[in-house]
């Protein structure tokens, strides 16, 4: 059994779409995100699972990301 799976807990994140737009000529979406249970890290995990990683997230995002200087989680 994977050691990380032994400690996995159910987590819930509320996501609301605020607007669609572009960042450096690429499609992106501004979201309001609220972790209901769990921790802030789950935001990155849940969005990556939905195939919508956070811009600049070098861990869960695509390697050819938007060439930004930080993760756009604020």
Residue pairs with C-beta under 8 A, 6 or more apart in sequence:
9 37
9 38
10 37
11 35
11 36
11 37
11 38
11 39
11 42
11 46
12 35
12 36
12 37
12 38
13 33
13 34
13 35
13 36
13 38
13 42
13 43
13 46
14 33
14 34
14 35
14 36
15 31
15 32
15 33
15 46
15 47
16 31
16 32
16 33
17 29
17 30
17 31
18 29
18 30
18 31
18 32
19 29
19 30
20 27
20 28
20 29
20 30
21 27
21 28
21 29
21 30
22 28
23 55
23 66
23 72
24 66
24 67
26 66
28 55
28 66
29 52
31 47
33 43
33 47
35 42
35 43
43 54
43 73
44 53
44 54
44 57
44 59
44 60
44 73
45 60
47 53
47 54
47 60
48 57
48 60
48 61
53 60
53 61
53 62
54 60
54 61
54 71
54 72
54 73
55 61
55 65
55 66
55 68
55 71
55 72
56 65
56 66
56 68
56 69
56 70
56 71
56 72
56 73
57 65
57 71
57 73
58 65
58 71
